[in-house]
Amino acid sequence: MMTAEEFKQDVLTWAQHIGVEPREIHIRRMSRKYGSCSTKGRLTFDASLLSKDVEKRTRVMVEELLHLKFPNHGKMFKSMLNAYLSQVNVIEYKKEKKIVMQDC
């Protein structure tokens, strides 16, 4: 299980890679979804993501960050999501999981 600060750092790393700047990053209990993005740039993530596998966490992070550029799930959003997720190599270590992004 990762800490909230580690999770937020991963979000900021992805934000830089995608080219967006979230104004706020919050982690709290959410009953119906894993993440949300406000029009003002506030990202909120479900606390249960901290215990999910790295692939699930990464997908949710990237989806919410992309909403800062693309407000809906249209063709461009889906294309960019697939492009960013295809760049990810996930390396699992014995005690920690790290995300390594390839430069394209």
Secondary structure by P-SEA (a helix, b strand, c coil): cccaaaaaaaaaaaaaaaccccccccccccccccccccccbbbbbbcccccccaaaaaaaaaaaaaaaccccccaaaaaaaaaaaaabbbbbcccbbbbbbbcc
